[in-house]
Amino acid sequence: MGLLYLLGLAVALTGMVLLDRRFRLFFWADARRAAIVLVVGVLFFLAWDLAGIGLGIFFRGETSFMTGIVVARELPLEELFFLTLLCYLTMNLFSAANRMLGRTAAQGRRTPGGRP
């Protein structure tokens, strides 16, 4: 039973990948940019977690659904998968919302004269 949470996160990540592939939202739209954004997002939240752990704010909860593997003090393996899922989900939602609103990256850029 110690793998249930990790398995759930892996299934959810697989769903994000399938949605991304089907609708070309994030990685399938621009793999290089997506990889940079995903890594920066995960590193930001990982630094946030480590700061919280260092300050004594965050603690690893004990449950039978987790593997018990820790990557660092009070940082379970599942947290890395969760942060990846969080960032991937956010970027898929952002890309889908932009698409539904009819926006593109080029429309958001302006020249100094205020014209696209």
BAFI-3210 file (N, C-alpha, C; in Angstrom, 3 decimals, decimal comma, padded with zeros to 6 digits):
// residues 116
n [1|2|3|4|5|6|7|8|9|10|11|12|13|14|15|16|17|18|19|20|21|22|23|24|25|26|27|28|29|30|31|32|33|34|35|36|37|38|39|40|41|42|43|44|45|46|47|48|49|50|51|52|53|54|55|56|57|58|59|60|61|62|63|64|65|66|67|68|69|70|71|72|73|74|75|76|77|78|79|80|81|82|83|84|85|86|87|88|89|90|91|92|93|94|95|96|97|98|99|100|101|102|103|104|105|106|107|108|109|110|111|112|113|114|115|116]
n.u [000,808|002,150|002,785|000,658|000,031|002,142|001,688|-000,848|-000,136|001,525|-000,324|-001,974|-000,090|000,397|-002,097|-002,006|000,024|-001,179|-003,397|-002,004|-000,653|-002,818|-004,141|-002,078|-000,845|001,307|004,094|003,921|003,440|005,663|008,459|011,043|010,757|008,751|010,049|011,964|010,321|008,897|010,961|012,045|009,783|009,352|011,791|011,577|009,371|010,437|012,588|011,094|009,772|012,026|012,975|010,822|010,956|013,464|012,953|011,309|008,607|007,319|006,538|007,093|004,417|003,295|002,108|000,463|000,183|002,293|005,663|007,769|010,288|012,734|013,943|015,366|015,881|012,811|011,543|009,650|009,827|007,542|006,822|008,331|007,183|004,600|005,038|005,907|003,596|001,844|002,988|002,904|000,153|-000,743|000,451|-000,708|-003,402|-003,182|-002,323|-004,515|-006,578|-005,704|-005,894|-008,671|-009,584|-008,709|-006,178|-002,750|000,805|002,102|000,224|000,287|002,650|004,068|005,180|007,487|006,007|003,454|002,107|001,322]
n.v [-001,187|001,108|002,450|003,753|006,581|007,631|006,186|007,194|009,867|009,411|008,391|010,633|012,432|011,110|011,441|014,231|014,406|013,025|014,690|016,986|016,084|015,409|017,882|019,554|021,383|022,203|020,844|019,649|021,800|023,503|022,164|022,791|025,299|024,580|022,639|024,224|026,020|024,220|023,003|025,273|026,061|023,798|023,786|026,258|025,815|023,681|024,907|026,596|024,718|023,584|025,813|026,231|023,850|024,140|026,299|025,146|024,995|023,293|019,843|016,357|014,279|011,303|008,443|005,483|005,332|006,360|005,994|006,245|006,942|009,400|012,344|014,493|015,885|015,670|015,788|014,100|011,609|011,615|014,284|015,543|014,485|015,474|018,277|018,469|017,606|019,664|021,966|021,191|020,803|023,423|024,817|023,506|024,212|027,025|027,294|026,140|027,894|030,285|029,528|029,075|031,631|032,774|033,841|034,372|033,907|035,895|037,950|039,023|040,440|043,659|046,483|049,251|051,498|050,824|049,212|045,984]
n.w [000,000|000,211|-002,100|-003,229|-003,293|-004,823|-007,157|-007,855|-008,402|-010,600|-012,445|-012,762|-013,856|-016,253|-017,441|-017,809|-019,718|-021,843|-022,397|-023,117|-025,395|-027,064|-027,488|-028,113|-026,222|-024,428|-024,094|-026,613|-028,166|-028,026|-027,314|-026,262|-024,964|-023,161|-021,568|-020,275|-018,835|-017,196|-015,661|-014,355|-012,882|-011,187|-009,785|-008,467|-006,703|-005,299|-004,006|-002,423|-000,787|000,504|001,886|003,621|005,068|006,233|007,915|009,698|009,187|007,343|007,398|006,981|006,493|008,044|006,533|005,430|002,738|001,351|000,031|001,826|001,191|001,346|-000,149|000,728|004,013|005,571|003,085|001,003|-001,619|-003,200|-003,249|-005,242|-007,563|-007,213|-007,371|-010,005|-011,336|-010,519|-011,744|-014,462|-014,876|-014,412|-016,561|-018,745|-018,317|-018,530|-021,211|-022,537|-021,756|-022,928|-025,584|-025,826|-025,422|-027,678|-027,902|-028,798|-028,485|-029,922|-030,035|-027,530|-027,405|-027,699|-029,598|-029,104|-029,964|-029,321|-031,021|-032,372]
ca.u [000,000|003,053|003,008|-000,599|000,089|003,053|000,977|-001,870|000,539|001,988|-001,510|-002,366|000,903|000,124|-003,255|-001,556|000,775|-002,134|-004,128|-001,055|-000,423|-004,063|-004,494|-000,837|-000,943|002,512|005,275|003,717|003,406|007,046|009,100|012,177|010,213|008,014|011,011|012,556|009,288|008,600|012,103|012,109|008,666|009,602|012,890|011,050|008,580|011,336|013,289|010,077|009,623|013,244|012,995|009,823|011,487|014,557|012,391|010,487|007,195|006,816|006,955|006,612|003,379|003,411|000,923|000,779|000,025|003,533|006,754|008,691|011,575|012,918|014,995|016,109|015,219|011,388|011,096|009,399|009,945|006,269|006,736|008,888|006,151|003,499|005,434|005,902|002,188|001,302|003,479|002,413|-001,275|-000,883|000,799|-001,752|-004,573|-002,854|-002,326|-005,896|-007,347|-005,295|-006,459|-010,117|-009,806|-008,234|-004,917|-001,499|001,950|002,407|-000,742|000,646|003,834|003,836|006,373|007,533|004,966|002,160|001,505|001,859]
ca.v [000,000|002,236|003,084|004,273|008,013|007,782|005,652|008,184|010,993|008,958|008,311|012,013|012,961|010,477|012,150|015,551|014,189|012,665|015,909|017,852|015,532|015,471|019,255|020,304|022,510|022,674|020,223|019,384|023,087|023,984|021,311|023,459|026,297|023,863|022,017|025,288|026,515|023,172|022,861|026,471|025,988|022,758|024,255|027,316|025,227|022,862|025,852|027,033|023,616|023,454|026,953|025,937|022,774|024,716|027,177|024,350|025,205|022,111|018,552|015,204|013,533|009,841|007,744|004,187|005,451|006,872|005,022|006,397|007,375|010,838|012,864|015,324|015,877|016,037|015,956|012,763|011,410|011,974|015,742|015,886|014,146|016,414|019,580|018,338|017,591|020,999|022,872|020,723|021,118|024,871|025,246|022,996|025,071|028,341|027,174|025,888|029,129|031,205|029,057|029,302|033,069|033,189|034,564|033,708|034,584|037,087|038,999|039,613|041,285|045,007|047,242|050,491|052,416|050,324|048,377|044,604]
ca.w [000,000|000,298|-003,407|-003,762|-003,578|-005,958|-008,316|-008,195|-009,038|-011,917|-013,311|-013,064|-014,791|-017,553|-017,980|-018,278|-020,958|-022,889|-022,763|-023,812|-026,734|-027,845|-027,850|-028,371|-025,306|-023,741|-024,695|-028,033|-028,859|-028,081|-026,318|-025,614|-024,038|-022,116|-020,653|-019,460|-017,914|-016,219|-014,747|-013,516|-011,943|-010,183|-008,936|-007,607|-005,625|-004,491|-003,129|-001,460|000,174|001,303|002,804|004,650|005,913|007,014|008,932|010,603|008,870|006,646|007,921|006,217|007,184|008,004|006,075|004,826|001,288|000,781|-000,018|002,951|000,657|001,447|-001,011|001,670|005,318|005,531|001,695|000,443|-003,063|-003,824|-003,406|-006,559|-008,543|-007,024|-007,909|-011,466|-011,731|-010,295|-012,793|-015,760|-014,896|-014,538|-017,919|-019,644|-018,136|-019,076|-022,673|-022,975|-021,564|-023,991|-026,851|-025,815|-025,531|-028,996|-027,793|-029,144|-027,875|-030,712|-029,722|-026,255|-027,560|-028,256|-029,957|-028,323|-030,389|-028,880|-032,067|-032,373]
c.u [000,855|003,322|001,765|-000,542|000,986|002,399|-000,114|-001,273|001,017|000,823|-001,957|-001,389|000,713|-001,073|-002,889|-000,815|-000,184|-002,964|-003,239|-000,838|-001,660|-004,356|-003,285|-000,783|000,407|003,757|005,109|003,581|004,827|007,832|010,235|011,686|009,501|008,963|011,628|011,550|009,004|009,720|012,203|010,983|008,895|010,726|012,444|010,286|009,412|012,119|012,347|009,901|010,837|013,377|012,007|010,281|012,588|014,073|011,492|008,987|006,577|007,395|006,383|005,593|003,589|002,082|001,337|000,669|001,295|004,638|007,657|010,081|011,651|014,118|015,926|015,331|013,800|010,831|010,893|009,532|008,685|006,133|007,289|007,873|004,975|003,836|005,464|004,474|001,572|001,714|002,940|000,927|-001,495|-000,596|-000,202|-003,008|-004,354|-002,918|-003,739|-006,742|-006,985|-005,896|-007,962|-010,452|-009,292|-006,947|-003,764|-000,374|002,262|001,451|-000,397|001,842|003,462|005,168|006,381|006,450|003,568|001,460|002,095|002,863]
c.v [001,257|002,942|003,773|005,748|008,281|007,280|006,619|009,398|010,629|008,859|009,714|012,669|012,383|011,142|013,520|015,429|013,872|013,866|016,863|017,369|015,700|016,878|020,149|021,574|023,060|022,081|020,003|020,682|023,626|023,272|022,013|024,462|025,616|023,238|023,058|025,761|025,482|023,029|024,066|026,453|024,983|023,202|025,367|026,724|024,312|023,752|026,359|025,973|023,512|024,611|026,724|024,852|023,317|025,615|026,437|024,501|023,944|020,846|017,450|014,460|012,035|009,234|006,441|004,229|005,919|005,837|005,081|006,814|008,897|011,252|013,755|015,267|016,435|016,240|014,574|012,756|011,876|013,472|016,188|015,602|015,113|017,785|019,568|018,344|018,982|021,965|022,474|021,052|022,611|025,326|024,706|023,868|026,461|028,313|026,966|027,153|030,152|030,809|029,333|030,787|033,629|033,978|033,712|034,484|035,880|038,233|039,700|040,544|042,606|045,643|048,536|051,499|051,977|049,466|046,993|044,394]
c.w [000,000|-001,013|-003,958|-004,139|-004,788|-007,238|-008,788|-008,892|-010,440|-012,906|-013,711|-014,033|-016,181|-018,219|-018,518|-019,611|-022,100|-023,344|-023,553|-025,240|-027,612|-028,353|-028,134|-027,524|-024,850|-024,395|-026,189|-028,842|-029,047|-026,972|-025,574|-024,567|-022,868|-021,102|-019,729|-018,414|-016,826|-015,196|-013,814|-012,473|-010,835|-009,240|-007,988|-006,424|-004,730|-003,522|-002,041|-000,364|001,092|002,291|003,947|005,600|006,816|008,138|009,927|010,369|008,254|007,272|007,035|007,056|007,032|007,580|005,414|003,306|000,595|000,885|001,202|002,509|000,758|000,590|-000,198|002,991|005,175|004,117|001,067|-001,082|-003,786|-004,060|-004,756|-007,665|-008,442|-007,612|-009,436|-011,991|-011,600|-011,409|-014,166|-015,914|-015,115|-015,963|-018,948|-019,546|-018,732|-020,608|-023,208|-022,847|-022,634|-025,335|-026,916|-025,938|-026,855|-028,969|-028,291|-028,496|-028,612|-030,388|-028,418|-026,345|-028,202|-028,585|-029,157|-028,723|-029,988|-029,903|-032,025|-033,478]
res [m|g|l|l|y|l|l|g|l|a|v|a|l|t|g|m|v|l|l|d|r|r|f|r|l|f|f|w|a|d|a|r|r|a|a|i|v|l|v|v|g|v|l|f|f|l|a|w|d|l|a|g|i|g|l|g|i|f|f|r|g|e|t|s|f|m|t|g|i|v|v|a|r|e|l|p|l|e|e|l|f|f|l|t|l|l|c|y|l|t|m|n|l|f|s|a|a|n|r|m|l|g|r|t|a|a|q|g|r|r|t|p|g|g|r|p]
***
